[in-house]
Amino acid sequence: MNKMMIPILFAILTAIFWGCYGPTIGNAQTPRVNGKPLLPPEGWTSFKPYVFIGIAYLVIAIAGGLVMMKVKGDSFSFTGDHFPTMKWGFLAGTLGAFGALCLTTAMMTSRGNALLVMPIVFGGAVSVTALVSVLRLHEATTVSPMLWIGMLLTVVGVVVTAMNTPHGHAAVKKPVEAVASAPADLDPAAIPPSQDS
């Protein structure tokens, strides 16, 4: 297998996992019956699933990281020459965690509409990565104009994708168990008119 195929394969897997991430958060935010969303009960907020997103990140990142370190014959030292791995790794994790918090907030304020939020997130992430690379390498003057054209096309693609993706149905109200109304067999004529005092 061509060496370039391995990173491309894992990049595609990342796109698949992260592409399913938003819709899954949408499912976690809204209770469903027979696939139809309901209005959430009292005390059910979008940040309740975020706690378990964090737990999943923690378990998979630590366990997966330790296993792969062992497989690759890595040392388990994070001091001295290895300190940058801890410093930059923690910063990257912090950025990822704040990104997940912002994504959860975006999903909450869009009423769980992952199909609107996710194209903006991923289209924007590509552009931010390009800008950070330009700034980090101090090559703003030598950047190809095609980069700016690509970023513009990304924005256009995000808008077109978000506008044309099916957005599903709004949440339906739960059935009312007790109706606060007059019994059906009560004669409306028997109700005395209200008296003005």
FIPA-598007 format. One record per residue: x, y, z of N, C-alpha, C in turn; residue in three letters. Coordinates in Angstrom, 2 decimals, decimal comma. Example, Ala and Ser with C-alpha at 12.3 -4.5 7.8 and 13.67 -1.06 7.14 Angstrom:
<rs>
R       nc1       nc2       nc3      cac1      cac2      cac3       cc1       cc2       cc3   type
R     13,19     -5,69      7,80     12,30     -4,50      7,80     13,20     -3,30      7,80    ALA
R     12,85     -2,25      7,08     13,67     -1,06      7,14     12,90      0,03      7,87    SER
</rs>
This chain:
<rs>
R       nc1       nc2       nc3      cac1      cac2      cac3       cc1       cc2       cc3   type
R      0,85     -1,20      0,00      0,00      0,00      0,00      0,88      1,25      0,00    MET
R      0,54      2,20     -0,82      1,25      3,47     -0,88      1,24      4,13      0,50    ASN
R      2,40      4,69      0,92      2,50      5,29      2,26      1,52      6,44      2,45    LYS
R      1,18      7,15      1,38      0,23      8,26      1,51     -1,20      7,77      1,74    MET
R     -1,46      6,50      1,42     -2,82      5,98      1,59     -3,18      5,82      3,06    MET
R     -2,20      5,57      3,92     -2,50      5,37      5,34     -3,04      6,65      5,98    ILE
R     -2,34      7,80      5,86     -2,92      9,01      6,44     -4,23      9,41      5,78    PRO
R     -4,36      9,16      4,47     -5,62      9,49      3,79     -6,75      8,63      4,34    ILE
R     -6,47      7,34      4,56     -7,47      6,44      5,11     -7,94      6,91      6,48    LEU
R     -6,97      7,27      7,34     -7,34      7,72      8,69     -8,03      9,08      8,66    PHE
R     -7,67      9,92      7,70     -8,36     11,20      7,55     -9,81     10,97      7,14    ALA
R    -10,04     10,00      6,24    -11,41      9,67      5,83    -12,19      9,11      7,01    ILE
R    -11,55      8,24      7,81    -12,22      7,71      9,00    -12,57      8,82      9,98    LEU
R    -11,65      9,80     10,13    -11,93     10,94     11,00    -13,14     11,71     10,50    THR
R    -13,19     11,94      9,19    -14,34     12,65      8,61    -15,63     11,89      8,85    ALA
R    -15,58     10,56      8,75    -16,78      9,74      8,99    -17,21      9,84     10,45    ILE
R    -16,23      9,64     11,37    -16,56      9,71     12,80    -17,09     11,08     13,18    PHE
R    -16,38     12,12     12,76    -16,78     13,48     13,14    -18,03     13,92     12,40    TRP
R    -18,24     13,39     11,19    -19,47     13,70     10,48    -20,69     13,11     11,17    GLY
R    -20,51     11,97     11,82    -21,60     11,35     12,59    -21,73     11,96     13,99    CYS
R    -20,71     12,71     14,41    -20,66     13,28     15,76    -21,82     14,25     16,00    TYR
R    -22,03     15,18     15,06    -23,09     16,17     15,22    -24,48     15,56     15,28    GLY
R    -24,85     14,70     14,30    -26,17     14,07     14,39    -26,36     13,25     15,66    PRO
R    -25,27     12,62     16,15    -25,38     11,83     17,38    -25,64     12,74     18,57    THR
R    -24,98     13,91     18,60    -25,27     14,88     19,66    -26,74     15,30     19,58    ILE
R    -27,24     15,49     18,35    -28,64     15,84     18,18    -29,55     14,79     18,80    GLY
R    -29,22     13,51     18,62    -30,01     12,43     19,23    -29,91     12,46     20,74    ASN
R    -28,73     12,81     21,26    -28,53     12,85     22,70    -29,25     14,02     23,35    ALA
R    -29,55     15,05     22,56    -30,16     16,26     23,12    -31,67     16,19     23,20    GLN
R    -32,27     15,35     22,38    -33,73     15,34     22,28    -34,25     13,92     22,43    THR
R    -35,17     13,68     23,36    -35,74     12,34     23,47    -36,55     12,01     22,22    PRO
R    -36,58     10,73     21,86    -37,28     10,32     20,64    -38,18      9,13     20,93    ARG
R    -39,31      9,09     20,25    -40,22      7,95     20,29    -40,49      7,56     18,85    VAL
R    -40,18      6,30     18,51    -40,32      5,81     17,13    -39,60      6,70     16,13    ASN
R    -38,43      7,23     16,53    -37,62      8,06     15,64    -38,06      9,50     15,55    GLY
R    -39,19      9,85     16,18    -39,67     11,23     16,13    -39,24     11,97     17,38    LYS
R    -38,68     13,18     17,22    -38,22     13,93     18,40    -39,39     14,46     19,22    PRO
R    -39,20     14,44     20,54    -40,17     15,00     21,47    -39,54     16,20     22,16    LEU
R    -40,37     17,03     22,74    -39,83     18,11     23,57    -39,20     17,48     24,81    LEU
R    -37,99     17,90     25,18    -37,31     17,28     26,32    -38,04     17,55     27,63    PRO
R    -37,97     16,59     28,57    -38,58     16,83     29,89    -37,79     17,88     30,67    PRO
R    -38,36     18,32     31,76    -37,70     19,33     32,60    -36,38     18,77     33,13    GLU
R    -35,34     19,59     33,11    -34,04     19,15     33,60    -33,20     18,44     32,56    GLY
R    -33,66     18,40     31,32    -32,92     17,75     30,22    -32,36     18,88     29,36    TRP
R    -31,06     19,13     29,49    -30,42     20,18     28,70    -29,39     19,57     27,78    THR
R    -28,90     20,38     26,87    -27,92     19,91     25,91    -26,58     19,59     26,56    SER
R    -26,36     20,08     27,77    -25,07     19,86     28,41    -25,02     18,55     29,19    PHE
R    -26,15     17,90     29,34    -26,15     16,59     30,00    -25,36     15,57     29,18    LYS
R    -25,61     15,44     27,86    -24,77     14,51     27,09    -23,32     14,96     26,98    PRO
R    -23,06     16,27     27,10    -21,68     16,77     26,99    -20,78     16,16     28,06    TYR
R    -21,34     15,89     29,25    -20,56     15,26     30,32    -20,04     13,91     29,85    VAL
R    -20,90     13,14     29,19    -20,49     11,82     28,75    -19,64     11,86     27,48    PHE
R    -19,77     12,95     26,71    -18,82     13,17     25,62    -17,42     13,29     26,22    ILE
R    -17,32     14,06     27,30    -16,03     14,23     27,97    -15,49     12,92     28,52    GLY
R    -16,36     12,12     29,13    -15,93     10,83     29,67    -15,42      9,93     28,55    ILE
R    -16,14      9,93     27,41    -15,71      9,10     26,28    -14,35      9,57     25,76    ALA
R    -14,18     10,90     25,63    -12,89     11,44     25,20    -11,79     10,98     26,15    TYR
R    -12,04     11,11     27,45    -11,04     10,78     28,46    -10,64      9,31     28,37    LEU
R    -11,64      8,43     28,34    -11,35      6,99     28,33    -10,63      6,59     27,05    VAL
R    -11,18      7,00     25,90    -10,59      6,57     24,62     -9,23      7,20     24,39    ILE
R     -9,09      8,50     24,73     -7,81      9,17     24,50     -6,71      8,57     25,37    ALA
R     -7,00      8,36     26,65     -5,96      7,84     27,55     -5,65      6,38     27,24    ILE
R     -6,70      5,55     27,16     -6,47      4,12     26,90     -5,85      3,93     25,51    ALA
R     -6,42      4,60     24,50     -5,89      4,46     23,14     -4,47      4,97     23,03    GLY
R     -4,20      6,11     23,68     -2,85      6,67     23,65     -1,83      5,75     24,29    GLY
R     -2,17      5,20     25,46     -1,24      4,31     26,16     -1,00      3,02     25,37    LEU
R     -2,06      2,48     24,78     -1,91      1,25     23,98     -1,01      1,51     22,78    VAL
R     -1,26      2,60     22,06     -0,45      2,89     20,87      0,99      3,25     21,24    MET
R      1,19      3,90     22,38      2,56      4,15     22,84      3,29      2,83     23,07    MET
R      2,62      1,87     23,69      3,21      0,56     23,93      3,51     -0,16     22,62    LYS
R      2,55     -0,12     21,69      2,73     -0,80     20,39      3,91     -0,23     19,63    VAL
R      4,07      1,11     19,69      5,14      1,77     18,94      6,47      1,79     19,69    LYS
R      6,51      1,21     20,90      7,75      1,19     21,67      8,14      2,54     22,24    GLY
R      7,15      3,40     22,48      7,39      4,74     23,01      7,78      4,67     24,48    ASP
R      8,46      5,69     24,96      8,74      5,78     26,40      7,53      6,42     27,06    SER
R      7,37      6,20     28,35      6,24      6,78     29,09      6,69      8,00     29,88    PHE
R      7,79      8,61     29,47      8,30      9,81     30,12      7,67     11,05     29,50    SER
R      7,31     12,01     30,36      6,77     13,29     29,89      7,56     14,46     30,47    PHE
R      8,80     14,19     30,85      9,64     15,24     31,42     10,87     15,44     30,53    THR
R     11,64     16,47     30,85     12,87     16,74     30,10     12,59     17,03     28,64    GLY
R     13,27     16,28     27,76     13,09     16,47     26,32     11,67     16,13     25,86    ASP
R     10,95     15,36     26,68      9,60     14,93     26,31      8,52     15,89     26,82    HIS
R      8,91     16,93     27,55      7,92     17,87     28,12      7,04     18,54     27,06    PHE
R      7,59     18,91     25,88      6,70     19,52     24,87      5,51     18,66     24,48    PRO
R      5,67     17,31     24,55      4,53     16,45     24,23      3,39     16,68     25,21    THR
R      3,73     16,90     26,49      2,70     17,14     27,49      2,10     18,53     27,31    MET
R      2,98     19,54     27,12      2,52     20,93     27,02      1,61     21,12     25,81    LYS
R      2,09     20,72     24,63      1,31     20,92     23,41      0,13     19,96     23,34    TRP
R      0,29     18,76     23,88     -0,82     17,82     23,91     -1,96     18,34     24,77    GLY
R     -1,60     18,93     25,93     -2,64     19,48     26,81     -3,33     20,67     26,15    PHE
R     -2,54     21,51     25,46     -3,13     22,66     24,76     -4,07     22,18     23,65    LEU
R     -3,64     21,18     22,89     -4,51     20,64     21,83     -5,79     20,05     22,41    ALA
R     -5,67     19,34     23,54     -6,85     18,78     24,20     -7,78     19,86     24,70    GLY
R     -7,19     20,95     25,21     -8,00     22,08     25,68     -8,77     22,71     24,53    THR
R     -8,09     22,91     23,40     -8,76     23,47     22,22     -9,88     22,53     21,74    LEU
R     -9,59     21,24     21,75    -10,61     20,26     21,35    -11,81     20,27     22,28    GLY
R    -11,53     20,37     23,59    -12,63     20,38     24,57    -13,48     21,64     24,44    ALA
R    -12,82     22,80     24,28    -13,58     24,03     24,08    -14,37     23,98     22,77    PHE
R    -13,78     23,35     21,74    -14,49     23,17     20,48    -15,73     22,33     20,67    GLY
R    -15,61     21,24     21,44    -16,77     20,38     21,70    -17,82     21,13     22,51    ALA
R    -17,38     21,97     23,47    -18,33     22,77     24,25    -19,06     23,77     23,36    LEU
R    -18,31     24,43     22,47    -18,93     25,38     21,53    -19,88     24,65     20,58    CYS
R    -19,49     23,46     20,13    -20,35     22,69     19,24    -21,64     22,31     19,95    LEU
R    -21,53     21,89     21,21    -22,72     21,54     21,97    -23,63     22,76     22,13    THR
R    -23,03     23,92     22,40    -23,81     25,15     22,54    -24,47     25,52     21,22    THR
R    -23,73     25,36     20,11    -24,31     25,64     18,78    -25,47     24,70     18,50    ALA
R    -25,31     23,43     18,85    -26,39     22,47     18,63    -27,60     22,82     19,48    MET
R    -27,36     23,27     20,72    -28,46     23,60     21,61    -29,23     24,81     21,08    MET
R    -28,51     25,84     20,66    -29,19     27,06     20,21    -29,80     26,90     18,82    THR
R    -29,36     25,87     18,08    -29,98     25,61     16,78    -31,06     24,54     16,91    SER
R    -31,41     24,21     18,15    -32,43     23,20     18,46    -32,04     21,83     17,90    ARG
R    -30,75     21,48     18,07    -30,28     20,16     17,65    -30,13     19,98     16,16    GLY
R    -30,07     21,09     15,42    -30,01     21,00     13,96    -28,58     20,78     13,49    ASN
R    -28,12     19,54     13,58    -26,74     19,21     13,21    -26,47     19,50     11,75    ALA
R    -27,50     19,40     10,93    -27,29     19,57      9,49    -27,01     21,01      9,12    LEU
R    -27,34     21,95     10,00    -26,98     23,35      9,80    -25,60     23,63     10,38    LEU
R    -25,33     23,11     11,56    -24,11     23,44     12,30    -22,87     22,76     11,72    VAL
R    -22,97     21,48     11,40    -21,78     20,71     11,05    -21,05     21,20      9,80    MET
R    -21,74     21,59      8,72    -20,99     22,13      7,57    -20,21     23,38      7,93    PRO
R    -20,78     24,22      8,79    -20,06     25,43      9,22    -18,82     25,05     10,02    ILE
R    -18,97     24,08     10,92    -17,85     23,65     11,77    -16,70     23,12     10,92    VAL
R    -17,00     22,20     10,03    -15,91     21,55      9,29    -15,38     22,41      8,16    PHE
R    -16,25     23,15      7,48    -15,77     24,08      6,47    -14,91     25,17      7,09    GLY
R    -15,37     25,67      8,25    -14,60     26,69      8,96    -13,28     26,16      9,48    GLY
R    -13,28     24,92      9,97    -12,05     24,33     10,52    -10,95     24,24      9,47    ALA
R    -11,32     23,88      8,24    -10,34     23,80      7,15     -9,70     25,17      6,91    VAL
R    -10,54     26,21      6,89    -10,03     27,56      6,63     -9,16     28,06      7,78    SER
R     -9,57     27,78      9,02     -8,77     28,20     10,18     -7,42     27,50     10,17    VAL
R     -7,40     26,21      9,85     -6,13     25,47      9,76     -5,19     26,12      8,75    THR
R     -5,73     26,52      7,60     -4,91     27,17      6,58     -4,37     28,50      7,08    ALA
R     -5,21     29,30      7,74     -4,77     30,60      8,25     -3,71     30,46      9,33    LEU
R     -3,91     29,51     10,24     -2,91     29,28     11,31     -1,58     28,86     10,70    VAL
R     -1,63     28,01      9,67     -0,39     27,58      9,01      0,33     28,76      8,37    SER
R     -0,43     29,66      7,72      0,17     30,84      7,10      0,84     31,71      8,15    VAL
R      0,15     31,94      9,27      0,71     32,79     10,33      1,91     32,13     11,01    LEU
R      1,81     30,83     11,24      2,89     30,13     11,94      4,16     30,08     11,11    ARG
R      3,99     29,93      9,80      5,16     29,84      8,92      5,63     31,20      8,42    LEU
R      4,90     32,27      8,80      5,27     33,64      8,40      5,43     33,75      6,89    HIS
R      4,50     33,15      6,16      4,60     33,16      4,70      3,39     33,82      4,06    GLU
R      2,82     34,80      4,74      1,61     35,46      4,22      1,85     36,10      2,86    ALA
R      3,08     36,55      2,62      3,37     37,25      1,35      3,58     36,28      0,19    THR
R      3,85     35,00      0,51      4,14     34,04     -0,56      3,00     33,05     -0,76    THR
R      1,85     33,31     -0,15      0,72     32,39     -0,26      0,10     32,47     -1,65    VAL
R     -0,18     31,33     -2,20     -0,82     31,29     -3,53     -2,22     31,88     -3,44    SER
R     -2,62     32,66     -4,43     -3,99     33,19     -4,45     -5,05     32,09     -4,46    PRO
R     -4,63     30,89     -4,88     -5,58     29,78     -4,90     -6,06     29,41     -3,49    MET
R     -5,23     29,71     -2,48     -5,67     29,45     -1,10     -6,91     30,27     -0,78    LEU
R     -6,88     31,56     -1,13     -8,02     32,44     -0,83     -9,24     32,04     -1,66    TRP
R     -9,00     31,60     -2,89    -10,11     31,13     -3,73    -10,71     29,86     -3,12    ILE
R     -9,84     28,97     -2,64    -10,32     27,75     -1,99    -11,14     28,04     -0,75    GLY
R    -10,69     29,02      0,05    -11,44     29,38      1,26    -12,79     29,98      0,89    MET
R    -12,83     30,79     -0,16    -14,09     31,36     -0,61    -15,04     30,26     -1,09    LEU
R    -14,50     29,31     -1,84    -15,32     28,19     -2,30    -15,82     27,34     -1,13    LEU
R    -15,00     27,23     -0,07    -15,42     26,51      1,13    -16,65     27,17      1,74    THR
R    -16,61     28,51      1,85    -17,76     29,25      2,40    -18,99     29,02      1,54    VAL
R    -18,82     29,11      0,23    -19,94     28,88     -0,68    -20,47     27,45     -0,50    VAL
R    -19,55     26,48     -0,42    -19,96     25,09     -0,22    -20,72     24,87      1,07    GLY
R    -20,26     25,52      2,15    -20,95     25,41      3,44    -22,38     25,94      3,33    VAL
R    -22,53     27,12      2,72    -23,86     27,73      2,60    -24,78     26,85      1,75    VAL
R    -24,28     26,40      0,60    -25,10     25,58     -0,29    -25,48     24,26      0,39    VAL
R    -24,51     23,64      1,08    -24,79     22,37      1,77    -25,83     22,57      2,87    THR
R    -25,63     23,60      3,71    -26,55     23,83      4,83    -27,95     24,17      4,34    ALA
R    -28,05     24,92      3,24    -29,37     25,33      2,74    -30,14     24,18      2,09    MET
R    -29,44     23,19      1,59    -30,11     22,14      0,83    -30,14     20,78      1,52    ASN
R    -29,69     20,70      2,76    -29,74     19,44      3,49    -31,10     19,31      4,15    THR
R    -31,76     18,14      4,05    -33,05     17,96      4,73    -32,85     18,12      6,24    PRO
R    -33,72     18,90      6,86    -33,55     19,21      8,28    -34,50     18,46      9,21    HIS
R    -35,31     17,56      8,70    -36,18     16,77      9,56    -37,36     17,58     10,09    GLY
R    -38,02     17,01     11,07    -39,22     17,62     11,63    -38,92     18,22     12,99    HIS
R    -39,71     19,19     13,39    -39,57     19,80     14,70    -40,06     18,82     15,76    ALA
R    -39,61     19,04     16,99    -40,03     18,19     18,10    -41,53     18,32     18,31    ALA
R    -42,17     17,19     18,62    -43,61     17,22     18,88    -43,85     17,23     20,37    VAL
R    -44,97     17,83     20,76    -45,30     17,91     22,18    -45,72     16,53     22,69    LYS
R    -45,42     16,28     23,98    -45,87     15,05     24,60    -47,38     15,09     24,73    LYS
R    -48,05     13,91     24,70    -49,50     13,93     24,90    -49,83     14,45     26,29    PRO
R    -50,84     15,27     26,38    -51,26     15,82     27,66    -52,06     14,76     28,38    VAL
R    -51,63     14,42     29,61    -52,29     13,35     30,35    -53,59     13,81     30,99    GLU
R    -53,62     15,02     31,50    -54,84     15,53     32,13    -55,21     16,83     31,45    ALA
R    -56,37     16,87     30,87    -56,81     18,07     30,18    -57,63     18,90     31,15    VAL
R    -57,21     20,15     31,33    -57,91     21,04     32,26    -59,03     21,76     31,52    ALA
R    -60,08     21,02     31,21    -61,22     21,62     30,53    -62,51     21,03     31,08    SER
R    -63,61     21,59     30,69    -64,90     21,10     31,17    -65,19     19,73     30,60    ALA
R    -65,90     18,87     31,34    -66,26     17,56     30,81    -67,06     17,70     29,52    PRO
R    -66,93     16,71     28,64    -67,58     16,79     27,33    -69,09     16,80     27,43    ALA
R    -69,64     16,16     28,53    -71,09     16,08     28,62    -71,72     17,27     29,33    ASP
R    -70,94     18,27     29,70    -71,47     19,44     30,39    -72,09     20,39     29,38    LEU
R    -73,31     20,81     29,67    -74,04     21,73     28,78    -73,48     23,13     28,96    ASP
R    -72,95     23,76     27,89    -72,40     25,11     28,04    -73,44     26,11     28,53    PRO
R    -74,73     25,86     28,26    -75,78     26,80     28,72    -75,95     26,79     30,22    ALA
R    -75,48     25,66     30,84    -75,64     25,54     32,29    -74,58     26,32     33,05    ALA
R    -73,54     26,81     32,35    -72,50     27,56     33,01    -72,96     28,99     33,20    ILE
R    -73,02     29,49     34,46    -73,50     30,84     34,67    -72,55     31,87     34,09    PRO
R    -73,10     32,96     33,56    -72,22     34,01     33,00    -71,42     34,66     34,11    PRO
R    -70,21     35,16     33,74    -69,36     35,83     34,74    -70,01     37,15     35,14    SER
R    -69,91     37,46     36,43    -70,50     38,69     36,97    -69,41     39,74     37,12    GLN
R    -69,66     40,93     36,64    -68,70     42,03     36,87    -68,97     42,61     38,24    ASP
R    -67,97     42,78     39,07    -68,17     43,32     40,41    -68,10     44,82     40,42    SER
</rs>
